[in-house]
């Protein structure tokens, strides 16, 4: 089954927590704090795999979570960095942020792409020792890793795309000029998924062609199969427009040609502007008048026309060379630049919001403060002092007073809750 769209959740690993530890050694008095830092959480990395051709696997597994970094240890030992979580996808897969639809990465090259970054490890209590605070009993917890819901879209990478109405002979053509073996039958929508084939031109000359199925009138609006597969034409540098010049099914070749181009225009004006070679297929059962009339129409538009018969293998000898020559004049396969930029709190910025949730209750939303509180020992005086200093320096205490906080009012910070005392 060909699957070219999937939605998954990816989550990078949390950073390891810093350690609270004190040096203990015989004959060494007051060894001091020696808690190590936590390790970095694992990144989520996407890699192109040419052995994959579909996103089927992502229909069964929807959540991918990287490992957390190791916590810091005694004797200033830093925790181990977590390994990256590598997700293999077919070459040409776009990773988009699910809510905005913006491109996060185009997995077209050979280099791994980090999409979600692991959290930084927390500091051990070694970093908090000062001349006046010589036995800090708190450390920083690791930062959480980035988490995204992403939409995977496969856009096949091919130099040439075969387009045209169903049953005009595209599958037969690609089976003749390449080693691809698509299903071929005399009925519409025989081809239900794109088919790739490598066309050899010379000893070191070849290009990739893709048979794009199901284009009919209304495809850009979701009619037939075209809406699902038009995306696979987007990367093609050159289009081979296959038209049944014989009109054996009662259709007009000129009308067919214009309808397909209209669908391309509706889907993407940029795609409609791609260069085309028009192939008049089934010329073995067409009259000379039909062929010449269609040739005059196509060449009148400034396009190259080639009469062929894929079934009878007529007129195909010159096609690979003609396509190769034109490809040499065209830019490389299109790649998509990353558009999505994760919203990050700048280093040093301590944003927060305060909401009065009851007559004597206030709730503070400040993720950075929750991390400090998580690494504090509320039973230790110096640790509490450090936490209260962060409240004062950030302006939270002044804002609470401005909002009318009273003695013994309840203050909530994430999962933590305490009473306000002047």
Residue pairs with C-beta under 8 A, 6 or more apart in sequence:
1 54
1 56
2 53
2 54
2 56
2 192
2 193
2 194
3 54
3 55
3 56
3 58
3 59
4 54
4 55
4 153
4 154
4 228
4 229
4 231
4 232
5 55
5 151
5 152
5 153
5 154
6 55
6 58
6 59
6 151
6 152
7 62
7 98
7 149
7 150
7 151
7 152
8 58
8 61
8 62
8 63
8 64
8 149
8 150
8 152
9 62
9 63
9 64
9 147
9 148
9 149
9 150
10 44
10 63
10 64
10 65
10 85
10 87
10 115
10 116
10 147
10 148
10 150
11 44
11 63
11 64
11 65
11 66
11 116
11 145
11 146
11 147
11 148
12 41
12 42
12 43
12 44
12 66
12 85
12 116
12 117
12 118
12 119
12 145
12 146
12 147
13 40
13 41
13 42
13 43
13 65
13 66
13 67
13 68
13 69
13 82
13 85
13 118
13 119
13 145
14 41
14 68
14 69
14 118
14 119
14 142
14 143
14 144
14 145
15 38
15 39
15 40
15 41
15 68
15 69
15 118
15 119
15 120
15 121
15 122
15 141
15 142
15 143
15 144
15 145
16 37
16 38
16 39
16 40
16 41
16 68
16 69
16 70
16 71
16 72
16 79
16 80
16 121
16 122
16 142
17 38
17 71
17 72
17 121
17 122
17 139
17 140
17 141
17 142
17 375
18 35
18 36
18 37
18 38
18 71
18 72
18 121
18 122
18 123
18 124
18 125
18 127
18 139
18 140
18 141
18 142
18 375
19 35
19 36
19 37
19 38
19 71
19 72
19 73
19 74
19 77
19 124
19 125
19 139
20 33
20 35
20 124
20 125
20 136
20 137
20 138
20 139
20 377
21 33
21 34
21 35
21 36
21 73
21 74
21 75
21 124
21 125
22 31
22 32
22 33
22 34
22 135
23 31
23 32
23 33
23 34
23 75
24 31
25 31
32 129
32 134
32 135
33 124
33 125
33 126
33 128
33 129
33 135
33 136
34 74
34 75
34 76
34 124
34 126
35 72
35 73
35 74
35 76
35 124
35 125
35 126
35 139
36 72
36 73
36 74
36 75
36 76
36 77
36 78
36 79
36 124
36 126
37 72
37 78
37 79
37 121
37 122
37 123
37 124
37 127
38 69
38 70
38 71
38 72
38 78
38 79
38 121
38 122
38 124
38 141
38 142
39 69
39 70
39 71
39 72
39 78
39 79
39 80
39 81
39 82
39 121
40 69
40 81
40 82
40 118
40 119
40 120
40 121
41 66
41 67
41 68
41 69
41 82
41 118
41 119
41 120
41 121
41 142
41 143
41 144
41 145
42 66
42 67
42 68
42 69
42 81
42 82
42 83
42 84
42 85
42 118
42 145
43 66
43 84
43 85
43 114
43 116
43 117
43 118
43 145
44 64
44 66
44 84
44 85
44 87
44 114
44 115
44 116
44 145
44 146
45 84
45 85
45 86
45 87
45 112
45 113
45 114
45 115
46 86
46 87
46 88
46 89
46 93
46 95
46 105
46 107
46 112
46 113
46 115
47 86
47 87
47 88
47 89
47 107
47 112
47 113
48 88
48 89
48 90
48 91
48 92
48 93
48 107
48 108
48 109
48 110
49 88
49 89
49 90
49 91
50 90
50 91
52 88
52 89
52 90
53 90
53 196
54 90
54 154
55 89
55 90
55 93
55 152
55 154
58 152
64 85
64 87
65 85
66 82
66 83
66 84
66 85
66 116
66 118
66 145
67 82
67 83
67 85
68 82
68 119
68 142
68 145
69 79
69 80
69 81
69 82
69 118
69 119
69 121
69 142
70 79
70 80
70 81
70 82
71 79
71 142
72 78
72 79
72 121
72 122
72 124
72 139
73 79
76 124
76 126
78 121
79 121
81 121
82 118
84 114
84 118
86 112
89 107
89 152
89 154
90 154
91 107
91 108
91 157
92 107
92 108
92 154
92 155
92 156
92 157
92 235
93 106
93 107
93 152
93 153
93 154
93 155
94 103
94 105
94 106
94 107
94 152
94 153
94 154
94 155
94 336
95 103
95 104
95 105
95 106
95 107
95 113
95 115
95 150
95 151
95 152
96 102
96 103
96 104
96 150
96 151
96 152
96 153
96 340
97 104
97 148
97 149
97 150
97 151
97 340
98 148
98 149
98 150
98 151
99 149
100 340
101 151
102 339
102 340
103 336
103 337
103 338
103 339
103 340
104 115
104 148
104 150
104 338
104 339
104 340
105 113
105 115
105 338
106 335
106 336
106 337
106 338
107 113
108 157
108 333
108 335
109 335
115 148
115 150
116 145
116 146
116 147
116 148
117 145
117 146
118 145
118 146
119 142
119 143
119 144
119 145
120 142
120 143
121 142
122 139
122 140
122 141
122 142
122 143
122 371
122 375
123 139
123 140
124 139
125 136
125 137
125 138
125 139
127 140
128 136
128 138
128 139
128 386
129 135
129 136
133 382
133 386
135 382
136 382
136 383
136 386
137 377
137 380
137 382
137 383
138 375
138 376
138 377
138 380
138 382
138 383
138 386
139 375
140 371
140 372
140 375
141 371
141 374
141 375
143 371
146 342
148 342
153 231
154 232
155 231
155 232
155 234
155 235
156 194
156 196
156 210
156 232
156 235
157 208
157 235
157 333
158 196
158 208
158 209
158 210
158 232
158 235
158 236
158 333
159 207
159 208
159 209
159 236
159 237
159 238
159 327
159 333
160 199
160 207
160 208
160 209
160 210
160 236
160 237
160 238
160 239
160 240
160 323
160 327
161 209
161 210
161 212
161 232
161 233
161 236
161 238
161 239
161 240
162 170
162 173
162 174
162 209
162 210
162 211
162 212
162 239
162 240
162 242
163 170
163 212
163 215
163 233
163 239
163 240
163 241
163 242
163 260
163 264
164 170
164 215
164 241
164 242
164 243
164 244
164 256
164 260
165 215
165 216
165 243
165 244
165 251
165 256
165 259
165 260
166 188
166 189
166 190
166 191
166 213
166 214
166 215
166 216
166 224
167 186
167 187
167 188
167 190
167 244
167 249
168 242
168 243
168 244
168 256
168 281
168 282
169 242
169 244
169 281
169 282
169 310
169 311
170 191
170 211
170 212
170 213
170 242
171 182
171 183
171 184
171 190
171 191
171 195
171 211
172 184
172 310
172 311
173 211
173 240
173 242
173 279
173 281
173 308
173 310
173 316
174 180
174 182
174 195
174 197
174 209
174 211
175 181
175 182
175 184
175 197
176 310
176 313
176 316
177 197
177 199
177 209
177 316
177 319
177 320
178 197
178 198
178 199
178 200
178 209
179 197
179 198
180 195
180 196
180 197
180 211
182 191
182 195
182 211
183 190
183 191
184 190
189 213
189 214
189 224
189 225
191 211
191 213
191 214
192 213
192 214
192 225
193 213
193 229
194 210
194 211
194 212
194 213
194 229
194 232
195 210
195 211
195 213
196 208
196 209
196 210
197 208
197 209
197 210
197 211
198 206
198 207
198 208
198 209
199 206
199 207
199 208
199 209
199 320
199 323
200 206
200 320
201 207
201 320
201 321
201 323
201 324
205 324
207 323
207 324
207 327
209 240
210 232
210 233
210 236
212 229
212 230
212 232
212 233
213 225
213 229
214 224
214 225
214 226
214 228
214 229
215 224
215 225
215 226
215 229
215 230
215 260
215 263
216 223
216 224
216 226
216 263
217 223
217 259
217 262
217 263
218 224
218 226
218 263
219 225
219 226
219 227
219 230
219 263
219 267
220 226
220 227
220 230
220 263
220 264
220 266
220 267
221 227
221 266
226 263
230 263
230 264
230 267
230 268
230 271
233 239
233 264
233 271
234 268
234 271
234 334
235 333
235 334
236 274
237 274
237 275
237 327
237 330
237 331
237 332
237 333
237 334
238 274
238 275
238 276
238 277
238 323
238 326
238 327
238 330
239 274
239 275
239 276
239 277
240 276
240 277
240 279
240 323
241 257
241 260
241 261
241 276
241 277
241 278
241 279
242 279
242 281
243 253
243 256
243 257
243 278
243 279
243 280
243 281
243 294
244 251
244 253
244 256
244 281
244 282
245 253
245 280
245 281
245 282
245 283
245 286
245 290
245 291
245 294
245 307
246 282
246 283
246 285
246 286
246 290
247 253
247 286
247 290
248 282
248 285
253 280
253 290
253 294
254 294
254 297
257 278
257 297
257 298
261 272
264 271
264 272
265 272
275 326
275 330
276 303
276 304
277 303
277 304
277 305
277 306
277 322
277 323
277 326
278 298
278 303
278 304
278 305
278 306
279 306
279 307
279 308
279 319
280 286
280 291
280 294
280 295
280 298
280 305
280 306
280 307
280 308
281 308
281 309
281 310
282 309
282 311
283 291
283 307
283 308
283 309
283 314
283 315
284 309
284 311
284 312
284 314
285 309
291 307
294 305
295 305
295 307
298 305
299 305
304 322
304 326
306 315
306 318
306 319
306 322
307 315
308 314
308 315
308 316
308 319
309 315
310 316
345 351
345 368
350 366
350 368
350 369
350 394
351 366
352 364
352 365
352 366
352 369
352 394
352 396
353 364
353 365
353 366
354 362
354 363
354 364
354 365
354 396
354 399
354 400
354 403
355 362
355 363
355 365
356 362
356 363
356 403
357 363
357 412
358 410
360 406
360 408
360 409
360 410
361 409
361 410
361 412
362 400
362 403
362 405
362 409
362 410
362 411
362 412
362 420
363 412
363 413
364 396
364 411
364 412
364 413
366 394
366 396
366 413
367 414
369 390
369 391
369 394
369 396
369 413
370 413
370 414
370 415
370 416
372 386
372 387
372 390
373 387
373 413
373 414
373 416
376 383
376 384
376 386
376 387
377 383
377 384
378 384
391 397
400 411
400 420
405 411
405 420
406 420
407 420
407 421
407 422
408 419
408 420
408 421
409 419
409 420
410 417
410 418
410 419
410 420
411 417
411 418
411 419
411 420
